[in-house]
Amino acid sequence: MRFGVNTWVWVSPLTDKDLEWLVPHIAELGFDWIELPLEQTDTLDYQKAARLIKKHNLGVSVCGAISADRDFIHPDPGIQQNAIFYLKNCIDAAVALGANKVGGPFYSAVGRVWQQTPEERNADMQVLVRHLRQVAEYAMAKGVTICVEPLNRFESSFINLASQVIELVDRVDHPNCKVMFDTFHMNIEEQKLGDAIRLAGKRLVHIHSNENDRGAPGSGHVPWEDVAKALKDIHYDGTLVIESFTSTNKSIARAAAIWRPLAPSQDALAQNGLKFLRALLA
């Protein structure tokens, strides 16, 4: 099992200059994994980043950001195609970085919520399955797995539960389309986090290990012992990545509803969370 942190903890949007200090800093904090969020796919020098990450012996994954103009089930086919194009670009970026996983809520734009009849939902699901199967084929040729993440009800109305993302992944039925969980969202939506993890089983390949308030893991009320037991039950050997945000960046703070500091410092959030997770899963 490997423990990582998303650069959103410190900065947004991510730049080459940020990576020059963040990569060695994250390694010095004791992490063995870094996750790069790609709000845009044309702003980083991926070859340079890959060399820097390799120099500091870090594993790497990519995190997608699904905005209003990237929506796999939007009524506008052009917006659907833009989502496919963006995700394929994320896969290409992952290859350049030496990453083999791209995670995110790959269905509808974050923040878009709407009511559906069962018939409307099934129609959207059919569209999404077709799109994700196409992207999974592209990912397989590149040696990358796409990992679909459920969000909480305030950020999406389409995929909130483990059972829903499992239905989606099973319908896509492709070895390069898997499940990722985020304990922040699970804490809102799942009745038992451990049961949700066991339900996913081998489909689960990536985890955002976050506290209920997005502070340092271990500082709140997420039932971590239940999470740890379930991970051991399914013999999970993937990555656990801390994903939080800084309130100093106004655009990301609004998007993630971060209105106050969540720890004495962003370094403290990351380092305290890492210490807790390593002890929990020792």
KEDRENMAR-502450 format. One record per residue (C-alpha): residue number from 1; residue in three letters; chain; x, y, z. Coordinates in Angstrom, 2 decimals, always signed. Layout:
KEDRENMAR-502450
pt pos = NUM | code = Ala | unit = A | px = X | py = Y | pz = Z
...
//
This chain:
KEDRENMAR-502450
pt pos = 1 | code = Met | unit = A | px = +0.00 | py = +0.00 | pz = +0.00
pt pos = 2 | code = Arg | unit = A | px = +1.28 | py = +3.46 | pz = -0.89
pt pos = 3 | code = Phe | unit = A | px = +0.41 | py = +6.81 | pz = +0.67
pt pos = 4 | code = Gly | unit = A | px = +0.13 | py = +10.01 | pz = -1.33
pt pos = 5 | code = Val | unit = A | px = -1.12 | py = +13.56 | pz = -1.39
pt pos = 6 | code = Asn | unit = A | px = -2.83 | py = +15.69 | pz = -4.02
pt pos = 7 | code = Thr | unit = A | px = -1.13 | py = +19.00 | pz = -4.83
pt pos = 8 | code = Trp | unit = A | px = -4.51 | py = +20.73 | pz = -4.37
pt pos = 9 | code = Val | unit = A | px = -3.61 | py = +20.70 | pz = -0.66
pt pos = 10 | code = Trp | unit = A | px = -1.23 | py = +23.57 | pz = -1.42
pt pos = 11 | code = Val | unit = A | px = -1.96 | py = +25.17 | pz = -4.80
pt pos = 12 | code = Ser | unit = A | px = -4.46 | py = +25.60 | pz = -7.62
pt pos = 13 | code = Pro | unit = A | px = -4.04 | py = +25.70 | pz = -10.53
pt pos = 14 | code = Leu | unit = A | px = -0.83 | py = +23.65 | pz = -10.62
pt pos = 15 | code = Thr | unit = A | px = +2.14 | py = +25.07 | pz = -12.56
pt pos = 16 | code = Asp | unit = A | px = +5.63 | py = +23.88 | pz = -13.50
pt pos = 17 | code = Lys | unit = A | px = +7.04 | py = +26.37 | pz = -11.00
pt pos = 18 | code = Asp | unit = A | px = +4.87 | py = +24.89 | pz = -8.24
pt pos = 19 | code = Leu | unit = A | px = +6.11 | py = +21.39 | pz = -9.00
pt pos = 20 | code = Glu | unit = A | px = +9.74 | py = +22.47 | pz = -8.65
pt pos = 21 | code = Trp | unit = A | px = +9.23 | py = +22.92 | pz = -4.91
pt pos = 22 | code = Leu | unit = A | px = +6.23 | py = +20.67 | pz = -4.29
pt pos = 23 | code = Val | unit = A | px = +7.76 | py = +17.41 | pz = -5.53
pt pos = 24 | code = Pro | unit = A | px = +10.81 | py = +17.49 | pz = -3.21
pt pos = 25 | code = His | unit = A | px = +8.67 | py = +18.91 | pz = -0.40
pt pos = 26 | code = Ile | unit = A | px = +6.14 | py = +16.11 | pz = -0.62
pt pos = 27 | code = Ala | unit = A | px = +8.95 | py = +13.55 | pz = -0.60
pt pos = 28 | code = Glu | unit = A | px = +10.52 | py = +15.25 | pz = +2.44
pt pos = 29 | code = Leu | unit = A | px = +7.19 | py = +15.10 | pz = +4.29
pt pos = 30 | code = Gly | unit = A | px = +7.40 | py = +11.30 | pz = +4.00
pt pos = 31 | code = Phe | unit = A | px = +4.94 | py = +10.56 | pz = +1.20
pt pos = 32 | code = Asp | unit = A | px = +5.74 | py = +8.01 | pz = -1.47
pt pos = 33 | code = Trp | unit = A | px = +3.08 | py = +9.17 | pz = -3.93
pt pos = 34 | code = Ile | unit = A | px = +2.01 | py = +12.44 | pz = -5.56
pt pos = 35 | code = Glu | unit = A | px = -1.26 | py = +13.16 | pz = -7.35
pt pos = 36 | code = Leu | unit = A | px = -1.51 | py = +15.87 | pz = -9.99
pt pos = 37 | code = Pro | unit = A | px = -4.91 | py = +17.47 | pz = -10.65
pt pos = 38 | code = Leu | unit = A | px = -5.27 | py = +18.53 | pz = -14.27
pt pos = 39 | code = Glu | unit = A | px = -7.71 | py = +21.43 | pz = -14.34
pt pos = 40 | code = Gln | unit = A | px = -6.32 | py = +22.03 | pz = -17.83
pt pos = 41 | code = Thr | unit = A | px = -4.22 | py = +19.56 | pz = -19.81
pt pos = 42 | code = Asp | unit = A | px = -1.94 | py = +21.97 | pz = -21.65
pt pos = 43 | code = Thr | unit = A | px = -0.27 | py = +23.94 | pz = -18.85
pt pos = 44 | code = Leu | unit = A | px = +2.42 | py = +21.57 | pz = -17.56
pt pos = 45 | code = Asp | unit = A | px = +5.67 | py = +20.28 | pz = -19.00
pt pos = 46 | code = Tyr | unit = A | px = +4.93 | py = +16.60 | pz = -18.38
pt pos = 47 | code = Gln | unit = A | px = +8.35 | py = +15.32 | pz = -19.37
pt pos = 48 | code = Lys | unit = A | px = +10.04 | py = +17.71 | pz = -16.94
pt pos = 49 | code = Ala | unit = A | px = +7.55 | py = +16.79 | pz = -14.21
pt pos = 50 | code = Ala | unit = A | px = +8.15 | py = +13.07 | pz = -14.83
pt pos = 51 | code = Arg | unit = A | px = +11.91 | py = +13.48 | pz = -14.42
pt pos = 52 | code = Leu | unit = A | px = +11.44 | py = +15.42 | pz = -11.19
pt pos = 53 | code = Ile | unit = A | px = +8.99 | py = +12.89 | pz = -9.76
pt pos = 54 | code = Lys | unit = A | px = +11.27 | py = +9.99 | pz = -10.65
pt pos = 55 | code = Lys | unit = A | px = +14.27 | py = +11.77 | pz = -9.12
pt pos = 56 | code = His | unit = A | px = +12.44 | py = +11.87 | pz = -5.78
pt pos = 57 | code = Asn | unit = A | px = +11.22 | py = +8.26 | pz = -6.01
pt pos = 58 | code = Leu | unit = A | px = +7.53 | py = +9.11 | pz = -5.95
pt pos = 59 | code = Gly | unit = A | px = +4.69 | py = +7.20 | pz = -7.53
pt pos = 60 | code = Val | unit = A | px = +2.21 | py = +9.36 | pz = -9.42
pt pos = 61 | code = Ser | unit = A | px = -1.44 | py = +9.44 | pz = -10.41
pt pos = 62 | code = Val | unit = A | px = -3.62 | py = +11.96 | pz = -12.23
pt pos = 63 | code = Cys | unit = A | px = -6.87 | py = +13.50 | pz = -11.01
pt pos = 64 | code = Gly | unit = A | px = -9.45 | py = +14.88 | pz = -13.44
pt pos = 65 | code = Ala | unit = A | px = -11.60 | py = +17.98 | pz = -12.99
pt pos = 66 | code = Ile | unit = A | px = -15.02 | py = +17.71 | pz = -14.66
pt pos = 67 | code = Ser | unit = A | px = -16.42 | py = +21.18 | pz = -15.36
pt pos = 68 | code = Ala | unit = A | px = -19.58 | py = +22.46 | pz = -17.03
pt pos = 69 | code = Asp | unit = A | px = -18.04 | py = +22.25 | pz = -20.50
pt pos = 70 | code = Arg | unit = A | px = -16.89 | py = +18.64 | pz = -19.89
pt pos = 71 | code = Asp | unit = A | px = -19.94 | py = +16.52 | pz = -19.17
pt pos = 72 | code = Phe | unit = A | px = -20.35 | py = +12.96 | pz = -20.44
pt pos = 73 | code = Ile | unit = A | px = -24.15 | py = +12.98 | pz = -20.21
pt pos = 74 | code = His | unit = A | px = -24.98 | py = +16.61 | pz = -21.02
pt pos = 75 | code = Pro | unit = A | px = -27.87 | py = +17.02 | pz = -23.47
pt pos = 76 | code = Asp | unit = A | px = -25.45 | py = +18.81 | pz = -25.84
pt pos = 77 | code = Pro | unit = A | px = -23.46 | py = +16.17 | pz = -27.79
pt pos = 78 | code = Gly | unit = A | px = -20.65 | py = +18.70 | pz = -28.25
pt pos = 79 | code = Ile | unit = A | px = -20.16 | py = +18.95 | pz = -24.49
pt pos = 80 | code = Gln | unit = A | px = -20.15 | py = +15.16 | pz = -24.28
pt pos = 81 | code = Gln | unit = A | px = -17.41 | py = +14.99 | pz = -26.90
pt pos = 82 | code = Asn | unit = A | px = -15.43 | py = +17.65 | pz = -25.06
pt pos = 83 | code = Ala | unit = A | px = -15.51 | py = +15.46 | pz = -21.94
pt pos = 84 | code = Ile | unit = A | px = -14.22 | py = +12.48 | pz = -23.93
pt pos = 85 | code = Phe | unit = A | px = -11.47 | py = +14.61 | pz = -25.50
pt pos = 86 | code = Tyr | unit = A | px = -10.46 | py = +15.95 | pz = -22.07
pt pos = 87 | code = Leu | unit = A | px = -10.29 | py = +12.50 | pz = -20.46
pt pos = 88 | code = Lys | unit = A | px = -8.21 | py = +11.15 | pz = -23.34
pt pos = 89 | code = Asn | unit = A | px = -5.85 | py = +14.10 | pz = -22.85
pt pos = 90 | code = Cys | unit = A | px = -5.62 | py = +13.20 | pz = -19.15
pt pos = 91 | code = Ile | unit = A | px = -4.69 | py = +9.66 | pz = -20.15
pt pos = 92 | code = Asp | unit = A | px = -1.99 | py = +10.97 | pz = -22.48
pt pos = 93 | code = Ala | unit = A | px = -0.69 | py = +13.18 | pz = -19.67
pt pos = 94 | code = Ala | unit = A | px = -0.61 | py = +10.17 | pz = -17.33
pt pos = 95 | code = Val | unit = A | px = +1.50 | py = +8.25 | pz = -19.84
pt pos = 96 | code = Ala | unit = A | px = +3.95 | py = +11.15 | pz = -20.12
pt pos = 97 | code = Leu | unit = A | px = +4.16 | py = +11.36 | pz = -16.31
pt pos = 98 | code = Gly | unit = A | px = +4.68 | py = +7.63 | pz = -15.84
pt pos = 99 | code = Ala | unit = A | px = +1.27 | py = +7.22 | pz = -14.17
pt pos = 100 | code = Asn | unit = A | px = -1.13 | py = +4.34 | pz = -14.76
pt pos = 101 | code = Lys | unit = A | px = -4.27 | py = +5.71 | pz = -13.07
pt pos = 102 | code = Val | unit = A | px = -6.57 | py = +8.64 | pz = -13.85
pt pos = 103 | code = Gly | unit = A | px = -9.31 | py = +9.21 | pz = -11.29
pt pos = 104 | code = Gly | unit = A | px = -12.32 | py = +11.46 | pz = -11.03
pt pos = 105 | code = Pro | unit = A | px = -16.11 | py = +11.80 | pz = -11.32
pt pos = 106 | code = Phe | unit = A | px = -16.26 | py = +10.81 | pz = -14.96
pt pos = 107 | code = Tyr | unit = A | px = -19.97 | py = +11.21 | pz = -15.61
pt pos = 108 | code = Ser | unit = A | px = -21.38 | py = +14.73 | pz = -15.20
pt pos = 109 | code = Ala | unit = A | px = -20.06 | py = +18.16 | pz = -14.29
pt pos = 110 | code = Val | unit = A | px = -19.31 | py = +18.72 | pz = -10.62
pt pos = 111 | code = Gly | unit = A | px = -22.11 | py = +20.84 | pz = -9.19
pt pos = 112 | code = Arg | unit = A | px = -24.76 | py = +19.82 | pz = -11.73
pt pos = 113 | code = Val | unit = A | px = -27.75 | py = +18.33 | pz = -9.93
pt pos = 114 | code = Trp | unit = A | px = -31.13 | py = +17.48 | pz = -11.38
pt pos = 115 | code = Gln | unit = A | px = -34.04 | py = +15.12 | pz = -10.82
pt pos = 116 | code = Gln | unit = A | px = -34.57 | py = +12.16 | pz = -13.14
pt pos = 117 | code = Thr | unit = A | px = -37.14 | py = +9.50 | pz = -13.73
pt pos = 118 | code = Pro | unit = A | px = -35.81 | py = +5.93 | pz = -13.78
pt pos = 119 | code = Glu | unit = A | px = -36.23 | py = +5.94 | pz = -17.57
pt pos = 120 | code = Glu | unit = A | px = -34.23 | py = +9.17 | pz = -17.95
pt pos = 121 | code = Arg | unit = A | px = -31.51 | py = +7.85 | pz = -15.70
pt pos = 122 | code = Asn | unit = A | px = -31.23 | py = +4.63 | pz = -17.66
pt pos = 123 | code = Ala | unit = A | px = -30.99 | py = +6.56 | pz = -20.92
pt pos = 124 | code = Asp | unit = A | px = -28.15 | py = +8.70 | pz = -19.51
pt pos = 125 | code = Met | unit = A | px = -26.47 | py = +5.58 | pz = -18.14
pt pos = 126 | code = Gln | unit = A | px = -26.50 | py = +4.00 | pz = -21.58
pt pos = 127 | code = Val | unit = A | px = -24.82 | py = +7.09 | pz = -23.05
pt pos = 128 | code = Leu | unit = A | px = -22.23 | py = +7.12 | pz = -20.28
pt pos = 129 | code = Val | unit = A | px = -21.46 | py = +3.41 | pz = -20.59
pt pos = 130 | code = Arg | unit = A | px = -20.85 | py = +3.83 | pz = -24.31
pt pos = 131 | code = His | unit = A | px = -18.52 | py = +6.80 | pz = -23.77
pt pos = 132 | code = Leu | unit = A | px = -16.55 | py = +5.23 | pz = -20.92
pt pos = 133 | code = Arg | unit = A | px = -16.12 | py = +1.96 | pz = -22.77
pt pos = 134 | code = Gln | unit = A | px = -14.63 | py = +3.92 | pz = -25.67
pt pos = 135 | code = Val | unit = A | px = -12.28 | py = +5.80 | pz = -23.35
pt pos = 136 | code = Ala | unit = A | px = -11.36 | py = +2.59 | pz = -21.50
pt pos = 137 | code = Glu | unit = A | px = -10.30 | py = +1.06 | pz = -24.82
pt pos = 138 | code = Tyr | unit = A | px = -8.11 | py = +4.10 | pz = -25.43
pt pos = 139 | code = Ala | unit = A | px = -6.72 | py = +3.82 | pz = -21.89
pt pos = 140 | code = Met | unit = A | px = -5.94 | py = +0.11 | pz = -22.27
pt pos = 141 | code = Ala | unit = A | px = -3.80 | py = +0.80 | pz = -25.33
pt pos = 142 | code = Lys | unit = A | px = -1.83 | py = +3.27 | pz = -23.20
pt pos = 143 | code = Gly | unit = A | px = -1.51 | py = +1.08 | pz = -20.10
pt pos = 144 | code = Val | unit = A | px = -3.76 | py = +3.34 | pz = -18.01
pt pos = 145 | code = Thr | unit = A | px = -6.85 | py = +2.63 | pz = -15.89
pt pos = 146 | code = Ile | unit = A | px = -9.67 | py = +5.15 | pz = -15.47
pt pos = 147 | code = Cys | unit = A | px = -11.10 | py = +5.19 | pz = -11.93
pt pos = 148 | code = Val | unit = A | px = -14.65 | py = +6.49 | pz = -11.49
pt pos = 149 | code = Glu | unit = A | px = -15.42 | py = +8.34 | pz = -8.25
pt pos = 150 | code = Pro | unit = A | px = -18.85 | py = +8.82 | pz = -6.62
pt pos = 151 | code = Leu | unit = A | px = -19.51 | py = +12.32 | pz = -5.27
pt pos = 152 | code = Asn | unit = A | px = -21.86 | py = +13.45 | pz = -2.52
pt pos = 153 | code = Arg | unit = A | px = -25.40 | py = +14.60 | pz = -3.23
pt pos = 154 | code = Phe | unit = A | px = -24.49 | py = +18.30 | pz = -3.06
pt pos = 155 | code = Glu | unit = A | px = -21.95 | py = +17.95 | pz = -5.89
pt pos = 156 | code = Ser | unit = A | px = -23.77 | py = +15.48 | pz = -8.14
pt pos = 157 | code = Ser | unit = A | px = -27.15 | py = +13.80 | pz = -8.39
pt pos = 158 | code = Phe | unit = A | px = -26.04 | py = +11.02 | pz = -10.72
pt pos = 159 | code = Ile | unit = A | px = -23.47 | py = +8.81 | pz = -8.94
pt pos = 160 | code = Asn | unit = A | px = -23.41 | py = +9.11 | pz = -5.13
pt pos = 161 | code = Leu | unit = A | px = -23.19 | py = +5.55 | pz = -3.83
pt pos = 162 | code = Ala | unit = A | px = -20.84 | py = +2.61 | pz = -4.09
pt pos = 163 | code = Ser | unit = A | px = -23.71 | py = +0.55 | pz = -5.50
pt pos = 164 | code = Gln | unit = A | px = -24.27 | py = +3.12 | pz = -8.27
pt pos = 165 | code = Val | unit = A | px = -20.64 | py = +3.32 | pz = -9.36
pt pos = 166 | code = Ile | unit = A | px = -20.40 | py = -0.47 | pz = -9.24
pt pos = 167 | code = Glu | unit = A | px = -23.45 | py = -0.70 | pz = -11.52
pt pos = 168 | code = Leu | unit = A | px = -21.75 | py = +1.71 | pz = -13.92
pt pos = 169 | code = Val | unit = A | px = -18.38 | py = -0.05 | pz = -13.95
pt pos = 170 | code = Asp | unit = A | px = -20.00 | py = -3.47 | pz = -14.31
pt pos = 171 | code = Arg | unit = A | px = -22.02 | py = -2.22 | pz = -17.28
pt pos = 172 | code = Val | unit = A | px = -18.92 | py = -0.73 | pz = -18.90
pt pos = 173 | code = Asp | unit = A | px = -17.40 | py = -4.18 | pz = -18.34
pt pos = 174 | code = His | unit = A | px = -13.83 | py = -3.26 | pz = -19.24
pt pos = 175 | code = Pro | unit = A | px = -10.64 | py = -4.16 | pz = -17.34
pt pos = 176 | code = Asn | unit = A | px = -9.40 | py = -0.56 | pz = -17.62
pt pos = 177 | code = Cys | unit = A | px = -12.46 | py = +1.01 | pz = -16.01
pt pos = 178 | code = Lys | unit = A | px = -12.45 | py = +0.61 | pz = -12.23
pt pos = 179 | code = Val | unit = A | px = -13.73 | py = +2.24 | pz = -9.02
pt pos = 180 | code = Met | unit = A | px = -12.22 | py = +4.84 | pz = -6.72
pt pos = 181 | code = Phe | unit = A | px = -13.68 | py = +6.06 | pz = -3.45
pt pos = 182 | code = Asp | unit = A | px = -13.32 | py = +9.26 | pz = -1.45
pt pos = 183 | code = Thr | unit = A | px = -14.02 | py = +8.88 | pz = +2.27
pt pos = 184 | code = Phe | unit = A | px = -15.20 | py = +12.52 | pz = +2.47
pt pos = 185 | code = His | unit = A | px = -18.05 | py = +11.77 | pz = +0.06
pt pos = 186 | code = Met | unit = A | px = -18.65 | py = +8.30 | pz = +1.50
pt pos = 187 | code = Asn | unit = A | px = -19.03 | py = +9.76 | pz = +4.98
pt pos = 188 | code = Ile | unit = A | px = -22.04 | py = +11.71 | pz = +3.70
pt pos = 189 | code = Glu | unit = A | px = -23.64 | py = +9.04 | pz = +1.53
pt pos = 190 | code = Glu | unit = A | px = -22.85 | py = +5.53 | pz = +2.78
pt pos = 191 | code = Gln | unit = A | px = -24.56 | py = +3.95 | pz = +5.76
pt pos = 192 | code = Lys | unit = A | px = -21.47 | py = +1.80 | pz = +6.45
pt pos = 193 | code = Leu | unit = A | px = -18.19 | py = +2.71 | pz = +4.80
pt pos = 194 | code = Gly | unit = A | px = -16.75 | py = -0.75 | pz = +5.37
pt pos = 195 | code = Asp | unit = A | px = -19.70 | py = -2.45 | pz = +3.69
pt pos = 196 | code = Ala | unit = A | px = -19.33 | py = -0.16 | pz = +0.66
pt pos = 197 | code = Ile | unit = A | px = -15.64 | py = -1.04 | pz = +0.38
pt pos = 198 | code = Arg | unit = A | px = -16.36 | py = -4.76 | pz = +0.63
pt pos = 199 | code = Leu | unit = A | px = -19.10 | py = -4.42 | pz = -1.99
pt pos = 200 | code = Ala | unit = A | px = -16.60 | py = -2.87 | pz = -4.43
pt pos = 201 | code = Gly | unit = A | px = -14.00 | py = -5.55 | pz = -3.73
pt pos = 202 | code = Lys | unit = A | px = -11.43 | py = -5.96 | pz = -6.48
pt pos = 203 | code = Arg | unit = A | px = -13.03 | py = -3.18 | pz = -8.51
pt pos = 204 | code = Leu | unit = A | px = -11.55 | py = -0.67 | pz = -6.04
pt pos = 205 | code = Val | unit = A | px = -8.08 | py = +0.47 | pz = -7.12
pt pos = 206 | code = His | unit = A | px = -7.68 | py = +4.02 | pz = -5.76
pt pos = 207 | code = Ile | unit = A | px = -8.81 | py = +5.90 | pz = -2.64
pt pos = 208 | code = His | unit = A | px = -8.95 | py = +9.54 | pz = -1.62
pt pos = 209 | code = Ser | unit = A | px = -8.50 | py = +9.14 | pz = +2.13
pt pos = 210 | code = Asn | unit = A | px = -10.08 | py = +12.32 | pz = +3.53
pt pos = 211 | code = Glu | unit = A | px = -11.60 | py = +13.44 | pz = +6.79
pt pos = 212 | code = Asn | unit = A | px = -15.26 | py = +14.42 | pz = +7.15
pt pos = 213 | code = Asp | unit = A | px = -14.34 | py = +18.14 | pz = +6.99
pt pos = 214 | code = Arg | unit = A | px = -11.45 | py = +17.63 | pz = +4.53
pt pos = 215 | code = Gly | unit = A | px = -8.99 | py = +18.26 | pz = +7.36
pt pos = 216 | code = Ala | unit = A | px = -6.20 | py = +15.87 | pz = +8.30
pt pos = 217 | code = Pro | unit = A | px = -7.31 | py = +12.21 | pz = +8.27
pt pos = 218 | code = Gly | unit = A | px = -7.75 | py = +11.10 | pz = +11.89
pt pos = 219 | code = Ser | unit = A | px = -8.85 | py = +14.51 | pz = +13.16
pt pos = 220 | code = Gly | unit = A | px = -12.59 | py = +14.07 | pz = +12.66
pt pos = 221 | code = His | unit = A | px = -15.29 | py = +11.41 | pz = +12.81
pt pos = 222 | code = Val | unit = A | px = -14.77 | py = +9.23 | pz = +9.73
pt pos = 223 | code = Pro | unit = A | px = -14.95 | py = +5.62 | pz = +11.02
pt pos = 224 | code = Trp | unit = A | px = -11.37 | py = +4.81 | pz = +10.08
pt pos = 225 | code = Glu | unit = A | px = -11.22 | py = +1.48 | pz = +11.90
pt pos = 226 | code = Asp | unit = A | px = -14.17 | py = +0.31 | pz = +9.81
pt pos = 227 | code = Val | unit = A | px = -12.38 | py = +1.52 | pz = +6.67
pt pos = 228 | code = Ala | unit = A | px = -9.12 | py = -0.20 | pz = +7.63
pt pos = 229 | code = Lys | unit = A | px = -10.83 | py = -3.52 | pz = +8.42
pt pos = 230 | code = Ala | unit = A | px = -12.68 | py = -3.50 | pz = +5.11
pt pos = 231 | code = Leu | unit = A | px = -9.50 | py = -2.71 | pz = +3.16
pt pos = 232 | code = Lys | unit = A | px = -7.81 | py = -5.66 | pz = +4.81
pt pos = 233 | code = Asp | unit = A | px = -10.84 | py = -7.86 | pz = +4.11
pt pos = 234 | code = Ile | unit = A | px = -10.60 | py = -7.18 | pz = +0.36
pt pos = 235 | code = His | unit = A | px = -6.78 | py = -7.37 | pz = +0.41
pt pos = 236 | code = Tyr | unit = A | px = -6.53 | py = -3.81 | pz = -0.91
pt pos = 237 | code = Asp | unit = A | px = -3.03 | py = -3.00 | pz = -2.10
pt pos = 238 | code = Gly | unit = A | px = -3.63 | py = +0.23 | pz = -3.98
pt pos = 239 | code = Thr | unit = A | px = -2.99 | py = +3.86 | pz = -3.16
pt pos = 240 | code = Leu | unit = A | px = -4.41 | py = +6.14 | pz = -0.48
pt pos = 241 | code = Val | unit = A | px = -4.17 | py = +9.82 | pz = -1.39
pt pos = 242 | code = Ile | unit = A | px = -5.00 | py = +12.77 | pz = +0.86
pt pos = 243 | code = Glu | unit = A | px = -7.00 | py = +15.30 | pz = -1.17
pt pos = 244 | code = Ser | unit = A | px = -7.79 | py = +18.62 | pz = +0.43
pt pos = 245 | code = Phe | unit = A | px = -7.73 | py = +22.26 | pz = -0.59
pt pos = 246 | code = Thr | unit = A | px = -6.44 | py = +25.62 | pz = +0.52
pt pos = 247 | code = Ser | unit = A | px = -8.82 | py = +28.43 | pz = +1.44
pt pos = 248 | code = Thr | unit = A | px = -6.35 | py = +30.98 | pz = +0.07
pt pos = 249 | code = Asn | unit = A | px = -7.17 | py = +30.14 | pz = -3.55
pt pos = 250 | code = Lys | unit = A | px = -10.54 | py = +31.78 | pz = -4.08
pt pos = 251 | code = Ser | unit = A | px = -11.71 | py = +29.80 | pz = -7.12
pt pos = 252 | code = Ile | unit = A | px = -10.96 | py = +26.36 | pz = -5.70
pt pos = 253 | code = Ala | unit = A | px = -12.19 | py = +27.42 | pz = -2.25
pt pos = 254 | code = Arg | unit = A | px = -15.58 | py = +28.31 | pz = -3.70
pt pos = 255 | code = Ala | unit = A | px = -15.79 | py = +25.14 | pz = -5.79
pt pos = 256 | code = Ala | unit = A | px = -14.95 | py = +22.90 | pz = -2.81
pt pos = 257 | code = Ala | unit = A | px = -16.69 | py = +25.08 | pz = -0.17
pt pos = 258 | code = Ile | unit = A | px = -13.48 | py = +25.63 | pz = +1.82
pt pos = 259 | code = Trp | unit = A | px = -14.23 | py = +28.76 | pz = +3.83
pt pos = 260 | code = Arg | unit = A | px = -11.64 | py = +28.46 | pz = +6.60
pt pos = 261 | code = Pro | unit = A | px = -8.28 | py = +26.81 | pz = +7.29
pt pos = 262 | code = Leu | unit = A | px = -8.73 | py = +23.11 | pz = +8.08
pt pos = 263 | code = Ala | unit = A | px = -5.45 | py = +22.68 | pz = +9.99
pt pos = 264 | code = Pro | unit = A | px = -2.75 | py = +24.91 | pz = +11.54
pt pos = 265 | code = Ser | unit = A | px = -1.02 | py = +24.76 | pz = +8.15
pt pos = 266 | code = Gln | unit = A | px = -1.31 | py = +22.85 | pz = +4.88
pt pos = 267 | code = Asp | unit = A | px = +1.89 | py = +20.99 | pz = +5.76
pt pos = 268 | code = Ala | unit = A | px = +0.39 | py = +19.99 | pz = +9.12
pt pos = 269 | code = Leu | unit = A | px = -2.75 | py = +18.72 | pz = +7.38
pt pos = 270 | code = Ala | unit = A | px = -0.70 | py = +16.55 | pz = +5.05
pt pos = 271 | code = Gln | unit = A | px = +1.90 | py = +15.31 | pz = +7.54
pt pos = 272 | code = Asn | unit = A | px = -0.54 | py = +14.60 | pz = +10.39
pt pos = 273 | code = Gly | unit = A | px = -2.83 | py = +12.78 | pz = +7.97
pt pos = 274 | code = Leu | unit = A | px = +0.03 | py = +10.68 | pz = +6.66
pt pos = 275 | code = Lys | unit = A | px = +1.19 | py = +9.74 | pz = +10.15
pt pos = 276 | code = Phe | unit = A | px = -2.34 | py = +8.65 | pz = +11.07
pt pos = 277 | code = Leu | unit = A | px = -2.91 | py = +6.61 | pz = +7.91
pt pos = 278 | code = Arg | unit = A | px = +0.40 | py = +4.78 | pz = +8.14
pt pos = 279 | code = Ala | unit = A | px = -0.33 | py = +3.82 | pz = +11.76
pt pos = 280 | code = Leu | unit = A | px = -3.92 | py = +2.82 | pz = +10.92
pt pos = 281 | code = Leu | unit = A | px = -2.90 | py = +0.50 | pz = +8.10
pt pos = 282 | code = Ala | unit = A | px = +0.41 | py = -0.77 | pz = +9.47
//
